[in-house]
Amino acid sequence: MRSFDYARADSTGQAVSTHGANEQAAYLAGGTTLLDLVKIDIMRPDQVVDINRLDLNEIETLGDGRTRIGALVTNTALARHDRIRSDYAVLSEALLSGATTQLRNKATTAGNVMQRVRCPYFRDGVSSCNKREPGSGCAAIEGHNRSVHAVLGTSEQCIATHPSDMCVAMAAIGATVTVEGPDGQRDIGFLDFHLLPGDTPEREHALKPGELITHVTLDAPLENSRSGYLKLRDRASYQFALASSAVIVTLEGDTITNARVALGGVGTKPWRALEAEKALKGQKIGEASFTHAAGIAFKGATPYAHNAFKIPLGQQAIVRNLTTLTAQEDRRTS
């Protein structure tokens, strides 16, 4: 392991000033991604700023009905929180479907938002990877691209999926990411936070140098909605999604009055299927309308040699989730 400087911050301001605009510095919270990548020499920070003493551990209900989550709230605490379980069930289910109990006890909200890709060509340290070494190429495009490679939002530079389950649920709910940096505080819409790879796959998020995530604020839950997270994977535990869906619907009789659909395991970022949502609104519940919307969600998808199966699988993740939710008795969730 390479050597680096270590500093422990006692306030957000101190953390930001210590980090500064140094692009080789890194914030340390749960460490479940950072330390892994440091140990395999993929991330090489020269300065690590420990933020675990910051007062960012609260989950608050705001006056306008939104829910504000501190950056250091662990995945376990968030998933088990009474308000999250009752009003944002899709988020609780997504969190509990990810990783292991031990990892969820350490992993934090902000760290999960910042989770990096699981592409083996990114992590092996020797293969061509534009995300790790811009301009070197993408070994995944012609390589083995089955489980952690996308069919939506890909480019000729990168096809790695975003690995987070939590972020898929947040994309469906709607959220705002609050950050603090050398230039002060600002809010970033959740759907704008993660970037498509395009020609610059090394840029994964909208943070400016030195900015620190302090909170994620969930939109107020849709009134009288029901929601669920469905994750399809090779095995039932400690496995990333081949395809997943986070769905929120409201009904009036057997008519869908509102719908939110986000996808995981198939996109290069947490994928909000906005056109599919439009197609569902005003339709009668049933396989025909669900299948039609699922087809729209994958319009323009690009299959690769080993992951073409993700297109029908992802469509099934939508159809099955909608079928389950609309068959339920009234269930108040986000």
Disulfide bonds with the S-S distance in Angstrom:
none
